[in-house]
Amino acid sequence: MVQLQTHKINHKRRSALLAALGSACVPFGNVTAGQTYSELSLSLYNLHTTESFDGIFWADGEFDADALQRINWLLRDHRTSKAIQIDPRLLSMLYLVHRKVGSPARPFSIISGYRSAETNRKLAQNNAAVAKNSYHIKGRAVDIRLPGTETSQLKEAALSLRVGGVGYYQQSNFTHLDTGPFRTWS
């Protein structure tokens, strides 16, 4: 059974977000000034559940509700089977990183998407690198690899966007992306 918790977004903020997403064609701030796309797609593979998504999540100026629901479920907390609405800007960020590294056909390997507060708390007890107020808890972060691409290349592609958080975990071989303020760490 899908347990989907949605973030409460006030109507004015939601309308502004959706307007920005639709009118910018690639929904993430000024990253794509002058660029337009008729559709956005992703290829994702969850390492823990072996589930995948390969498809269009945005076309003709709007999000595909079914695709978003499938992505929300794919990026769920695999430990608790809880899912929430994933920030659509994160999906756009993934799309842009995929394009920058030139391999949109290969799926991103998902190490961690959404994490419930209880899962995050348990992980933080054993790992100082896990933030207590992680963007993962808010559905605004993802940890990824891309087979055949160095994680340092993913980091550089994400940094070139100059949006969100970009963490590079060389020892663990993954890159963290989130939709918080622009910042970076290793």
N, C-alpha and C positions, 0 to 999 in steps of 0.2 A: 504494500500500500504506500502510495506517495504521501509523504508528510511535507507539505509546502507551507512555509511561513513567509509571508510577504512583509517587506519593510513598509511602514507607513510613510508615504511621501505626500505632502500637502498638494492640493490641486494646482496651485499656482506654480510651485516648483516642478511638479510633474509635467505641466503644460510647457513650461520653459525648456525642460530637458528634452521632451519629445520634439518640440519645435527646432531646437538646436540639432537634434539627431537627424531629423528629416531634412532640414534645409541645408545642412552642411554636407549631405550625401555620405560622408564618412564621419560618424558621430564621435568626435573627440576634439572639442575645442578648435584651436586654430592650426592643428597639426597638418591639415590637408588643404590649406588655403590654395585655391586655384585648381584643386583636383576634384573630379566628380566620378562617382561609380554608380552603376545602375543596380548592382547587387553586391552583398557581402556574404562570404561563405567561410566556413571553418571545417577543419578536419581534426577531430579530437579522439584520443584513446585513453581511457582511464586504466592505469596500471593495476589498480586494486580490484576493480570489478570486471575487467576485460570488456567493458561496454564501449561503444564508439558512437560518434556522430560525424557525419560527413554530409554537409548540405548548406543551403542558403538560409541565413537567419535574418536578413534584411534585404528588401527589394522594393523598387518603385516608391521609395520614400517612407516605408514603414517596416516595422519588425513583423516577422512571422511568429504568431503566438504559439503555434504548435512546435516550431523549432526551438523557441526560447524555453518552453516547458521541458522539452527533451534535454536541452543543455543544462537546465537547472537540475534535473534528475541526475545527469551524468556527473555533474560537479558536486553532488551531495556529499555529506559527511558519510563515508563508507563504513565508519565504525558504528554509527547510530541509525543510519538510513534516513536521516533528516535532511531535507532540502529547503532552500529558500530561493527567492528571486535573485539571480545573479545580476550585478550591475551591467547593463548593456554596454556601457563605455568600456568595460573590461573586455568584452567580446570584440569590440572595435579595435581596441589596443592589440589584442591577439591577431586579428586580421592584418593590421598594419605591420606588425613584427613579421608575420608569415611572409608578406609581400617583400619586405626589406631583405630577408635572408634568401629569397628566391626559391622557396620550396613549398608553395601552398598545397601541393598534392599530398605531401607526407603529413601524417597526423602528428599534432603535438602530443607528447606523452604527458598525461596529467598525473602529477605526484600528489598534489593537494589543491582542492578548490575550497568550497565552503567547509568550515569546521564549526560544530556546535560549541557553545561556551564550555560545556563539560569536557569535550574532547580537547579543546585548546588548553584548558586548565591542567589536564593530565599531561599533555605534551610539554607544557611550560615547566612542570615540576621536574622533568627529566632532562630538559634542554634549555639552557639559558638563551639560546637564539630565538626561541618562540616568544613573541610579544604577548603580553597579557591582554592587551586590547587590540589584537591583530585584526587587520582588514579581512582576514579569512572569515571571521565571525560575522561580518557584515555582508558577505557575498561580494566583496570588492577586491579579492585577491586570488591568485592562482600561482602554483609552482609548476614549472614546466621543463621539459627537455624536448629536443627535436632530433630523432635519430638521423645520423649522417651530418649533423650540424653541431659544431662546438658550442657549448653553453656560453662561452665568451662572446661568440657571434650573436647569440640571442640577446645577451646583455647589451652589446654595442648597438644593435638594431633598436632595442627598446629605449636606450639612452638618447638616440638620435631623434626620437619623438618629442623629448623634453616635456613629457607629461607623466604623472603618476609616480609611484615608487618602483625602483628597480633594484633588487637585491641579487647579488651574484654569490653563489655558494659553490665555489670551485671544488672543495673537498667532497661535497655531497653530489656534485654534478647536476645542479639545477639552477634555474633563474626564476626569481620571484617577480611578479608584476602585480601592481595594485593601482587603484584609481584615487589614491590619496594625493596630497600635494607632491610636486616634483621633488624627489630626493633620491639618493643612491647610497648603497653600502655594500661591503664585501665581507 
